[in-house]
Amino acid sequence: MNYPLVSQLHIATAIVAIVTGLLVLLQVKGTRRHQRLGTVYVASMVTLNVSSFFIFKLTGEFSPFHVAAFLSLATVIAGFLPV
């Protein structure tokens, strides 16, 4: 596994999620722009969480960070399903 590549993907999608998450909150709900930003946010959060499962450099094994990523992924999916 190429950790630098996975780490770069993880960091990039985290930045995208932070920025788009803020923009989604600031937009009027229901507009096309709000929906597009929301889709980008969900995609970046899913990518962020999935990429975290491939990063083991801190402890070398499954850690509490992976549990948090799993819970985050579950809440993102649960929040998106009704949409």
matplotlib code that plots the C-alpha trace (Angstrom):
import matplotlib.pyplot as plt

x = [0.0, 1.3, 0.7, 1.8, -0.8, -3.6, -2.6, -2.7, -6.1, -7.3, -6.0, -7.4, -10.8, -10.8, -10.2, -12.9, -15.4, -14.6, -15.1, -18.1, -19.7, -19.4, -20.8, -23.7, -24.6, -24.5, -26.6, -30.4, -31.7, -33.2, -31.4, -29.5, -26.2, -27.1, -27.8, -24.6, -22.5, -24.2, -23.4, -19.7, -19.7, -21.2, -18.8, -15.8, -16.9, -17.3, -13.9, -12.4, -13.8, -12.9, -9.4, -8.9, -9.4, -6.1, -4.0, -2.3, 1.0, 0.2, -0.4, 0.1, -3.4, -7.0, -7.4, -10.1, -9.6, -10.9, -13.9, -14.6, -14.3, -16.8, -19.3, -18.8, -19.3, -22.5, -23.9, -23.1, -24.8, -27.8, -28.1, -27.9, -30.4, -33.5, -32.4]
y = [0.0, 3.4, 5.4, 8.8, 8.5, 7.4, 10.1, 12.8, 11.6, 11.6, 15.1, 16.5, 15.0, 16.3, 19.8, 19.5, 18.2, 21.1, 23.7, 22.2, 21.4, 25.1, 26.2, 23.8, 25.3, 28.8, 28.1, 28.5, 24.9, 23.2, 25.3, 23.5, 24.9, 23.6, 20.1, 20.0, 21.1, 18.5, 15.8, 16.9, 16.9, 13.4, 12.1, 13.7, 12.4, 8.8, 9.0, 10.5, 7.7, 4.9, 6.1, 6.2, 2.4, 2.1, 4.2, 2.2, 4.1, 5.5, 2.3, -0.5, -1.9, -1.1, 1.8, 4.1, 6.4, 3.6, 3.1, 6.9, 6.7, 3.9, 5.8, 8.9, 6.9, 5.4, 8.8, 10.3, 7.4, 7.5, 11.3, 10.9, 8.0, 10.1, 12.7]
z = [0.0, -1.0, 2.2, 0.9, -1.9, 0.4, 2.9, 0.2, -0.9, 2.7, 3.3, 0.1, 0.6, 4.2, 2.9, 0.3, 2.9, 5.3, 2.6, 0.9, 4.3, 5.3, 1.9, 2.2, 5.6, 4.2, 1.1, 0.9, 1.2, -1.8, -4.5, -7.3, -5.9, -2.4, -3.8, -5.9, -3.0, -0.8, -3.3, -3.4, 0.4, 0.7, -1.9, -0.2, 3.2, 1.9, 0.2, 3.4, 5.6, 3.3, 2.8, 6.5, 6.6, 4.6, 6.9, 9.7, 10.1, 13.5, 15.4, 12.8, 13.4, 13.6, 16.1, 17.7, 14.7, 12.4, 14.7, 14.5, 10.7, 10.6, 12.7, 10.6, 7.4, 8.9, 9.8, 6.4, 4.6, 7.1, 6.5, 2.7, 2.3, 2.9, 0.3]

ax = plt.figure().add_subplot(projection="3d")
ax.plot(x, y, z, "-o")
ax.set_aspect("equal")
plt.show()
